[in-house]
Amino acid sequence: MTQENVSAPAFRYSAVTFDCQDPAELARFYGEILGLPVAFSTDDFVLLGQEGTAGLGFNRLADYRRPTWPDPAQEKQAHIDLGVDDLDTAQTRLLALGATLPDSQPDPDRWRVLLDPAGHPFCISTLV
C-alpha cells in the first residue's frame, strides 16, 4: 500500500495533563476557577471536563518537584493562560483559592503570572 492510499487519521484535542503531588487538590483548584466538573477520578489521576469538550488532567508523580519559576533551577513543566475581565479582581479570587503571586511580574499591566498550588506558573490576561 502506498502512502497516497492511506487516509490520514482524524485527531482532536482532548486534554492537557499536569504532573503534581496531589491530583485531587490541583483538580479542585482548576475546577473552581474554570467551573469544570470531575469527569474521571482515581487516587492517582483526576480529569476535569464535560463530555464533548477538551479537559484538564492531573497526574500524581511520586517524585514531583515544584517548578522554581522564574529561577531556572527546576523549569516549569506546563503553562496555561486564562482570559479574565479584570486582572485585579481575578488575581484576588485566585489567591483566595490557593494560588500564590511570585515577585517576578514581567508585564503586570497586561498580564499577571501566578503559581497554582503545585507550583505551575500560569497567566491571567485581559488580552485572551
Wavefront OBJ file of the C-alpha trace (Angstrom):
o trace
v 0.000 0.000 0.000
v 1.438 3.368 -0.965
v 1.421 6.485 1.188
v -1.159 8.047 -1.170
v -3.686 5.292 -0.447
v -3.536 5.654 3.317
v -6.074 8.104 4.647
v -4.897 10.472 7.359
v -6.297 9.678 10.799
v -8.532 12.275 12.414
v -7.073 13.942 15.501
v -8.808 16.084 18.062
v -7.549 17.921 21.110
v -8.715 16.026 24.195
v -6.777 17.163 27.277
v -3.656 18.617 28.813
v -2.313 16.810 31.872
v -0.272 18.361 34.675
v 2.055 16.296 36.838
v 1.711 17.060 40.546
v 1.891 15.617 44.050
v -1.837 15.816 44.812
v -4.177 15.399 41.810
v -7.357 15.950 43.830
v -6.114 19.263 45.247
v -4.943 20.602 41.894
v -8.190 19.476 40.242
v -10.163 21.278 42.951
v -8.203 24.481 42.260
v -8.668 24.457 38.467
v -12.215 23.083 38.668
v -13.212 26.013 40.871
v -11.562 28.550 38.566
v -12.940 27.179 35.305
v -16.232 25.741 36.528
v -15.306 22.268 35.278
v -16.682 19.132 36.922
v -14.682 15.979 37.634
v -15.200 13.630 34.694
v -12.993 10.805 35.985
v -11.054 10.228 39.189
v -8.713 7.703 40.777
v -6.205 8.124 43.613
v -3.503 8.952 41.059
v -5.368 10.817 38.309
v -8.224 13.305 38.015
v -9.720 14.552 34.744
v -11.834 17.688 34.653
v -14.216 18.325 31.787
v -17.557 17.747 30.229
v -18.480 15.248 27.560
v -17.549 16.540 24.141
v -15.094 19.173 25.387
v -11.354 19.176 25.988
v -10.321 18.619 29.580
v -7.567 19.136 32.107
v -5.903 16.164 33.728
v -3.836 15.933 36.903
v -1.450 13.035 37.369
v 0.284 12.009 40.618
v 4.043 11.829 40.171
v 5.822 10.205 43.120
v 8.986 12.287 42.802
v 7.282 15.504 41.658
v 9.405 18.612 42.117
v 7.741 22.025 42.107
v 8.869 24.455 39.421
v 11.011 27.293 40.742
v 9.954 29.900 38.161
v 11.471 32.348 37.411
v 14.582 30.604 38.776
v 15.579 28.027 36.139
v 16.819 25.520 38.772
v 13.600 23.497 38.219
v 11.955 24.562 34.966
v 8.197 24.898 34.622
v 6.608 21.743 33.238
v 3.433 23.341 31.908
v 1.900 26.752 31.433
v -1.719 27.745 30.914
v -3.131 31.176 30.032
v -6.558 32.209 31.290
v -8.597 35.109 29.962
v -10.223 37.379 32.541
v -12.296 40.579 32.504
v -10.415 42.338 35.307
v -6.858 41.495 36.397
v -7.134 42.729 39.983
v -10.454 41.005 40.690
v -9.276 37.755 39.106
v -5.971 37.849 40.986
v -7.757 38.347 44.307
v -10.050 35.364 43.613
v -7.177 33.116 42.526
v -5.142 33.954 45.622
v -8.157 33.111 47.798
v -8.386 29.709 46.052
v -4.758 28.849 46.801
v -2.664 30.452 44.064
v 0.442 32.397 45.025
v 1.880 35.531 43.465
v 5.588 35.383 42.625
v 7.667 38.529 42.950
v 8.628 38.467 39.273
v 5.928 40.064 37.118
v 7.203 40.678 33.557
v 4.312 42.949 32.463
v 1.731 43.289 35.278
v -0.357 45.891 33.448
v -1.015 43.410 30.614
v -0.902 40.036 32.398
v -0.128 38.517 35.765
v 1.844 35.397 36.493
v 0.587 33.278 39.384
v 1.555 29.849 40.687
v -1.020 27.107 41.168
v -0.927 25.003 44.371
v 1.553 22.582 42.741
v 3.851 25.451 41.700
v 2.996 25.541 37.973
v 3.134 29.117 36.683
v 0.028 30.294 34.839
v -1.023 33.661 33.465
v -4.165 35.717 33.574
v -4.726 38.374 30.941
v -7.473 40.585 29.576
v -5.941 40.036 26.124
v -7.089 36.416 25.666
l 1 2 3 4 5 6 7 8 9 10 11 12 13 14 15 16 17 18 19 20 21 22 23 24 25 26 27 28 29 30 31 32 33 34 35 36 37 38 39 40 41 42 43 44 45 46 47 48 49 50 51 52 53 54 55 56 57 58 59 60 61 62 63 64 65 66 67 68 69 70 71 72 73 74 75 76 77 78 79 80 81 82 83 84 85 86 87 88 89 90 91 92 93 94 95 96 97 98 99 100 101 102 103 104 105 106 107 108 109 110 111 112 113 114 115 116 117 118 119 120 121 122 123 124 125 126 127 128
